[in-house]
Amino acid sequence: MVNARSLRALDWMNFFVANVQTGFGPFIASYLASHKWTQGEIGMALSVGTISAMVSQVPAGAAVDAMRNKKGAAAWAIFAIILSAVLLASSPTVLPVIAAEVFHGFASCMLVPAMAAISFALVGRQNLGDRLGRNARWASIGSAVAAGLMGLFGEYFSSRAVFWLTAALAMPALVALSMVQDTGTVDPLPQARPAPDADEKRESLRELLRDKRMLIFAACIVLFHLSNAAMLNLAAGEVTAGMGDNVQLVIAACIIVPQAIVAMMSPWVGRSAQRWGRRPILLFGFAALPLRALLFAGISSPYLLVPVQMLDGLSAAVFGVMLPLIAADVAGGKGRYNLCIGLFGLAAGIGATLSTAAAGFIADRFSNTVSFFGLAAAGALAVLLVWAAMPETRESETAPQAEGVPEAR
């Protein structure tokens, strides 16, 4: 039986891990620029991190599947993130920065599936939607709090202080992790546990790649990020170009407001996905993408960015909960849950990379408005693909309960 202490500790772990990850966002570019790095050099360093994360998605997921101790996988990932933060704070020179980006890329790819696996092991598949909603809520609160705190440290101390703070915030994440019940001893549905021989049999990567549900959802993910990734950067660059001192406040609000929406909506998303199924919730969240792009194409006031960004919170809440939930539906009972999350993460990375490259190219050659229409078209294709081809992955209420047992070793 899972105790309440473990579930509360998992809440706080999500909060502090989000704190830590926030330090590796826009703060890196600002920090390097303050140490005389050119935009080209900064772009190169960030690209190393992006490539490292994309390359690491699948092997990191497979590694977490192979490890019996999911808490250990999460702990090693957090230690690697601490090392990345210390490297950045210690020396803003090429070798430490590149090493930090590589360590952080791989560690993040291991941390996400490890935390999903811990959640899966603690509550089982039947309650996973609600648990993932809580995870997303606490992570969003953590990101918003950390953004404000790190902004204050960067303003009143130094840009280097942000990374020392990032390393320090990882410590309570480790404390929270230590308070989570050992997932190797958790069996949410002991009466339905398959025989040891069946439990040992894992689906092969080839079999997983043949699963129609996984392939269609991976295509949906590519289109989602193709539409979403470049949208805020393109909008912010266009409408804030002529602003004065308030530009940073507007950009900060564009980040914090969606996080607040995610925190409010994520538990509802998880519960509704369990009650109504995955497809209607996916359609609801994905439909916000083309609408948001079209609104960005038509606005000229920077102060309208913030209300439009509320739609980003809606999409993010749905996507953040549904990705690990659908991975559990597809591969959770076959020993490949974390590998499936890694494959979905790879699809997200491909879509995001194509989005920024294509949106920038179209904006330069034609106009920002045409680029927004292109992003809206990609979002509309994502909605169409979910509606026309995505099968419902939620198990029938009458299905044997044994099919919902997680592989929680």
C-alpha positions as CSV (number, residue, x, y, z in Angstrom):
1,M,0.0,0.0,0.0
2,V,1.4,3.4,-1.0
3,N,1.6,5.8,1.9
4,A,0.6,9.4,1.8
5,R,4.1,10.5,2.7
6,S,5.4,9.1,-0.6
7,L,2.8,11.0,-2.6
8,R,3.5,14.3,-0.8
9,A,7.2,13.8,-1.3
10,L,6.6,13.2,-5.0
11,D,4.8,16.5,-5.1
12,W,7.7,18.3,-3.6
13,M,10.2,16.5,-5.9
14,N,8.3,17.7,-8.9
15,F,8.4,21.2,-7.5
16,F,12.1,21.3,-6.8
17,V,13.1,19.5,-10.0
18,A,11.2,22.2,-12.0
19,N,13.1,24.8,-9.9
20,V,16.4,23.2,-11.0
21,Q,15.5,22.9,-14.7
22,T,14.4,26.5,-14.9
23,G,18.0,27.6,-14.4
24,F,18.9,26.0,-17.8
25,G,16.4,28.1,-19.7
26,P,17.0,31.7,-21.0
27,F,19.3,32.4,-18.1
28,I,22.2,30.6,-19.9
29,A,22.0,32.9,-22.9
30,S,22.0,36.0,-20.7
31,Y,24.9,34.7,-18.6
32,L,27.1,33.9,-21.6
33,A,26.3,37.2,-23.3
34,S,27.4,39.0,-20.1
35,H,30.8,37.3,-20.5
36,K,31.2,38.6,-24.1
37,W,30.1,35.5,-26.0
38,T,28.7,36.3,-29.4
39,Q,25.2,35.3,-30.5
40,G,26.8,32.7,-32.8
41,E,28.8,31.2,-30.0
42,I,25.8,31.1,-27.7
43,G,23.7,29.5,-30.4
44,M,26.4,26.9,-30.9
45,A,26.5,26.0,-27.2
46,L,22.7,25.8,-26.9
47,S,22.7,23.6,-30.1
48,V,25.1,21.2,-28.4
49,G,22.6,20.9,-25.5
50,T,19.7,20.4,-27.9
51,I,21.5,17.7,-30.0
52,S,22.7,16.0,-26.8
53,A,19.1,15.8,-25.5
54,M,17.8,14.5,-28.8
55,V,20.4,11.8,-29.1
56,S,19.9,10.8,-25.5
57,Q,16.1,10.4,-25.5
58,V,15.9,6.8,-26.6
59,P,19.0,5.4,-24.8
60,A,18.1,7.2,-21.5
61,G,14.6,5.8,-21.6
62,A,15.9,2.3,-22.3
63,A,18.4,2.7,-19.5
64,V,15.6,3.6,-17.0
65,D,13.6,0.6,-18.2
66,A,16.7,-1.7,-17.5
67,M,17.3,-0.3,-14.0
68,R,15.4,-1.9,-11.2
69,N,16.0,1.1,-9.0
70,K,14.1,4.0,-10.6
71,K,14.9,6.2,-7.6
72,G,18.5,5.6,-8.2
73,A,18.1,6.7,-11.9
74,A,16.4,9.9,-10.7
75,A,19.2,10.5,-8.1
76,W,22.0,10.1,-10.6
77,A,20.2,12.4,-13.1
78,I,19.9,15.1,-10.4
79,F,23.6,14.8,-9.5
80,A,24.5,15.2,-13.1
81,I,22.3,18.4,-13.3
82,I,24.1,19.7,-10.1
83,L,27.4,19.1,-11.9
84,S,26.2,21.0,-15.0
85,A,25.2,24.0,-12.9
86,V,28.5,24.0,-11.0
87,L,30.5,23.8,-14.3
88,L,28.5,26.8,-15.7
89,A,29.0,28.8,-12.5
90,S,32.7,28.0,-12.2
91,S,33.9,29.0,-15.6
92,P,32.0,30.6,-18.6
93,T,34.6,29.2,-21.0
94,V,34.0,26.9,-23.9
95,L,35.0,23.5,-22.5
96,P,33.0,23.7,-19.2
97,V,30.0,25.2,-21.0
98,I,29.9,22.5,-23.6
99,A,30.4,19.8,-21.0
100,A,27.6,21.3,-18.9
101,E,25.2,21.2,-21.9
102,V,26.0,17.6,-22.7
103,F,25.6,16.4,-19.0
104,H,22.4,18.4,-18.7
105,G,21.0,17.0,-22.0
106,F,21.5,13.4,-21.0
107,A,20.5,13.9,-17.3
108,S,17.2,15.6,-18.3
109,C,16.4,12.7,-20.7
110,M,16.9,10.2,-17.8
111,L,15.1,12.3,-15.1
112,V,11.8,12.7,-17.0
113,P,11.1,9.0,-17.6
114,A,12.5,8.1,-14.1
115,M,10.0,10.4,-12.4
116,A,7.2,9.0,-14.7
117,A,8.2,5.5,-13.7
118,I,8.2,6.3,-10.0
119,S,4.7,7.8,-10.4
120,F,3.6,4.7,-12.3
121,A,4.9,2.4,-9.7
122,L,3.3,4.3,-6.8
123,V,-0.2,4.6,-8.1
124,G,-0.7,2.1,-11.0
125,R,-2.2,2.7,-14.4
126,Q,-5.7,3.2,-13.2
127,N,-4.8,6.3,-11.1
128,L,-1.9,7.4,-13.3
129,G,-3.9,10.2,-15.1
130,D,-4.7,12.0,-11.8
131,R,-1.1,11.5,-10.5
132,L,0.4,13.0,-13.7
133,G,-1.9,15.9,-13.4
134,R,-0.6,16.6,-9.9
135,N,3.0,16.2,-11.1
136,A,2.4,18.8,-13.8
137,R,0.7,21.2,-11.3
138,W,3.6,21.1,-8.9
139,A,6.2,21.4,-11.7
140,S,4.4,24.4,-13.0
141,I,4.3,26.1,-9.6
142,G,8.0,25.3,-9.2
143,S,8.9,26.8,-12.6
144,A,7.1,30.0,-11.9
145,V,8.6,30.4,-8.4
146,A,12.1,29.6,-9.7
147,A,11.8,32.0,-12.6
148,G,11.0,34.9,-10.2
149,L,13.7,33.8,-7.6
150,M,16.4,33.4,-10.2
151,G,15.5,36.7,-11.8
152,L,16.0,38.4,-8.5
153,F,19.3,36.7,-7.9
154,G,20.5,37.6,-11.4
155,E,19.4,41.2,-10.9
156,Y,20.7,41.9,-7.4
157,F,23.8,39.5,-7.2
158,S,25.1,38.4,-10.6
159,S,24.2,36.2,-13.6
160,R,26.6,33.6,-12.2
161,A,24.6,33.4,-8.9
162,V,21.7,31.9,-10.9
163,F,23.6,28.7,-11.4
164,W,24.9,28.5,-7.8
165,L,21.2,28.8,-6.8
166,T,20.3,26.1,-9.3
167,A,22.8,23.7,-7.8
168,A,21.5,24.6,-4.3
169,L,17.9,24.0,-5.2
170,A,18.8,20.4,-6.3
171,M,19.5,19.5,-2.7
172,P,15.9,19.6,-1.5
173,A,14.9,17.6,-4.6
174,L,17.2,14.8,-3.4
175,V,15.7,15.1,0.1
176,A,12.2,14.7,-1.4
177,L,13.3,11.8,-3.5
178,S,14.7,10.0,-0.4
179,M,11.3,10.3,1.2
180,V,9.5,8.5,-1.6
181,Q,8.8,4.8,-0.8
182,D,11.2,2.4,-2.7
183,T,9.3,1.7,-5.9
184,G,10.8,-1.8,-6.0
185,T,8.6,-2.7,-3.1
186,V,5.4,-1.0,-4.4
187,D,2.7,-3.2,-5.9
188,P,-0.4,-1.1,-6.5
189,L,-2.5,-4.1,-7.7
190,P,-0.9,-7.1,-6.0
191,Q,-3.8,-9.4,-6.8
192,A,-3.2,-8.8,-10.5
193,R,0.5,-9.2,-10.7
194,P,1.5,-11.5,-13.6
195,A,3.6,-14.5,-13.1
196,P,7.4,-13.9,-12.9
197,D,8.0,-15.4,-16.3
198,A,5.5,-13.0,-17.9
199,D,6.9,-10.1,-15.9
200,E,10.4,-10.7,-17.3
201,K,9.3,-10.7,-20.9
202,R,9.9,-7.3,-22.5
203,E,8.6,-6.0,-25.7
204,S,11.4,-5.5,-28.2
205,L,12.1,-2.1,-29.8
206,R,11.0,-3.4,-33.1
207,E,7.7,-4.6,-31.7
208,L,7.2,-1.2,-30.1
209,L,7.9,0.6,-33.3
210,R,5.3,-1.4,-35.1
211,D,2.6,-0.3,-32.7
212,K,0.2,1.9,-34.6
213,R,-0.8,3.9,-31.5
214,M,2.8,4.8,-30.8
215,L,3.6,5.8,-34.4
216,I,0.5,8.0,-34.8
217,F,1.0,9.8,-31.5
218,A,4.7,10.3,-32.3
219,A,3.6,12.0,-35.6
220,C,1.1,14.1,-33.6
221,I,3.9,15.2,-31.3
222,V,6.1,16.2,-34.2
223,L,3.3,18.4,-35.6
224,F,2.5,19.8,-32.1
225,H,6.0,21.0,-31.6
226,L,6.4,22.1,-35.2
227,S,3.5,24.5,-34.5
228,N,4.3,25.4,-31.0
229,A,8.1,25.7,-30.4
230,A,8.8,28.9,-32.4
231,M,5.5,30.7,-31.7
232,L,6.3,32.8,-28.6
233,N,9.8,33.7,-29.8
234,L,8.5,34.9,-33.1
235,A,5.7,36.9,-31.5
236,A,7.9,38.4,-28.8
237,G,10.5,39.5,-31.3
238,E,8.0,41.2,-33.5
239,V,5.7,43.1,-31.1
240,T,8.3,44.0,-28.4
241,A,10.9,45.3,-30.8
242,G,9.8,48.9,-30.2
243,M,9.1,48.7,-26.5
244,G,11.1,50.4,-23.7
245,D,11.8,49.2,-20.2
246,N,8.7,47.0,-19.8
247,V,9.8,44.4,-22.4
248,Q,11.3,42.1,-19.8
249,L,8.2,42.2,-17.7
250,V,6.0,41.3,-20.7
251,I,8.3,38.4,-21.6
252,A,8.3,37.2,-18.0
253,A,4.5,37.4,-17.9
254,C,4.3,35.4,-21.1
255,I,6.2,32.6,-19.3
256,I,4.6,32.8,-15.9
257,V,0.9,33.1,-17.0
258,P,0.9,29.8,-19.0
259,Q,2.6,28.1,-16.0
260,A,-0.3,29.3,-13.8
261,I,-2.8,27.8,-16.3
262,V,-1.0,24.5,-16.3
263,A,-1.0,24.4,-12.5
264,M,-4.7,25.0,-12.5
265,M,-5.7,22.7,-15.3
266,S,-3.4,19.7,-15.1
267,P,-5.3,17.7,-12.4
268,W,-8.5,18.2,-14.4
269,V,-6.8,17.0,-17.5
270,G,-5.6,13.9,-15.8
271,R,-9.0,13.1,-14.3
272,S,-10.9,13.8,-17.5
273,A,-8.6,11.6,-19.5
274,Q,-9.3,8.8,-17.2
275,R,-13.1,9.5,-17.3
276,W,-13.7,10.4,-21.0
277,G,-10.7,8.9,-22.8
278,R,-7.5,10.3,-24.3
279,R,-8.8,11.5,-27.8
280,P,-11.3,14.2,-26.7
281,I,-8.7,15.7,-24.3
282,L,-6.0,15.7,-27.0
283,L,-8.4,17.4,-29.4
284,F,-9.3,20.0,-26.8
285,G,-5.6,20.8,-26.1
286,F,-4.3,20.6,-29.7
287,A,-7.1,22.9,-31.0
288,A,-5.6,25.8,-29.0
289,L,-2.5,25.7,-31.3
290,P,-3.8,27.0,-34.6
291,L,-6.1,29.5,-32.7
292,R,-3.1,30.9,-30.9
293,A,-1.0,31.2,-34.0
294,L,-3.8,33.0,-35.9
295,L,-4.2,35.4,-32.9
296,F,-0.5,36.2,-32.9
297,A,-0.6,36.9,-36.6
298,G,-3.3,39.5,-36.0
299,I,-2.1,41.4,-32.9
300,S,0.2,44.4,-32.8
301,S,0.1,45.4,-29.1
302,P,2.7,43.7,-26.9
303,Y,0.3,43.7,-24.0
304,L,-2.0,41.3,-25.9
305,L,0.8,38.7,-25.9
306,V,-0.1,37.7,-22.3
307,P,-3.8,36.9,-22.8
308,V,-3.0,35.0,-26.0
309,Q,-0.4,33.0,-24.1
310,M,-3.1,31.7,-21.9
311,L,-3.8,29.3,-24.8
312,D,-0.3,28.0,-24.5
313,G,-1.0,27.0,-20.9
314,L,-4.0,25.0,-22.1
315,S,-2.0,23.1,-24.7
316,A,0.9,22.6,-22.3
317,A,-1.4,21.2,-19.6
318,V,-2.9,18.7,-22.0
319,F,0.5,17.7,-23.6
320,G,2.4,17.4,-20.4
321,V,-0.1,15.0,-18.9
322,M,-1.0,13.0,-22.0
323,L,2.5,12.1,-23.2
324,P,3.4,9.9,-20.2
325,L,-0.2,8.7,-19.9
326,I,-0.4,7.5,-23.5
327,A,3.1,6.0,-23.1
328,A,1.7,4.0,-20.2
329,D,-1.3,2.8,-22.3
330,V,1.0,1.8,-25.2
331,A,3.9,0.2,-23.3
332,G,3.4,0.4,-19.6
333,G,2.6,-3.3,-19.1
334,K,5.3,-4.5,-21.5
335,G,8.4,-3.3,-19.8
336,R,9.1,-0.5,-22.3
337,Y,7.3,2.5,-20.6
338,N,10.4,4.7,-20.3
339,L,11.7,3.7,-23.8
340,C,8.4,4.8,-25.2
341,I,8.6,8.1,-23.3
342,G,12.1,8.5,-24.8
343,L,10.8,7.9,-28.3
344,F,8.1,10.5,-27.8
345,G,10.7,12.9,-26.5
346,L,12.8,12.4,-29.6
347,A,9.7,13.2,-31.7
348,A,9.2,16.4,-29.7
349,G,12.9,17.4,-30.3
350,I,12.6,16.8,-34.0
351,G,9.4,18.9,-34.2
352,A,10.9,21.8,-32.1
353,T,14.1,21.9,-34.2
354,L,12.2,22.0,-37.4
355,S,9.8,24.7,-36.0
356,T,12.5,27.2,-35.1
357,A,14.4,26.7,-38.4
358,A,11.3,26.8,-40.6
359,A,9.7,29.7,-38.8
360,G,12.8,31.8,-39.0
361,F,13.4,31.0,-42.7
362,I,9.8,31.9,-43.7
363,A,9.8,35.1,-41.6
364,D,13.1,36.2,-43.2
365,R,12.0,35.4,-46.8
366,F,8.4,36.5,-46.5
367,S,7.0,38.0,-43.3
368,N,6.2,37.1,-39.7
369,T,2.5,36.9,-40.6
370,V,3.1,34.3,-43.2
371,S,5.3,32.4,-40.7
372,F,2.4,32.4,-38.2
373,F,0.0,31.1,-40.9
374,G,2.5,28.3,-41.4
375,L,2.6,27.5,-37.7
376,A,-1.2,27.6,-37.6
377,A,-1.3,25.1,-40.5
378,A,1.0,22.7,-38.7
379,G,-1.2,23.0,-35.6
380,A,-4.4,22.3,-37.7
381,L,-2.7,19.2,-39.2
382,A,-2.0,18.0,-35.6
383,V,-5.7,18.4,-34.7
384,L,-6.7,16.7,-37.9
385,L,-4.4,13.7,-37.3
386,V,-5.7,13.2,-33.8
387,W,-9.3,13.4,-35.0
388,A,-8.8,11.2,-38.1
389,A,-6.2,8.6,-37.1
390,M,-5.4,8.6,-33.4
391,P,-7.0,5.5,-31.8
392,E,-8.3,5.7,-28.2
393,T,-5.7,4.2,-26.0
394,R,-7.6,4.1,-22.7
395,E,-8.4,0.6,-21.6
396,S,-12.1,-0.4,-21.5
397,E,-13.7,-0.3,-18.1
398,T,-14.5,-3.9,-18.5
399,A,-11.0,-5.0,-19.5
400,P,-9.3,-7.4,-17.1
401,Q,-7.5,-5.5,-14.4
402,A,-4.3,-7.6,-15.0
403,E,-3.7,-5.7,-18.2
404,G,-3.3,-2.5,-16.2
405,V,-0.5,-3.7,-14.0
406,P,2.7,-1.6,-14.3
407,E,6.1,-3.0,-14.6
408,A,7.4,-1.2,-11.5
409,R,10.7,-2.8,-10.7
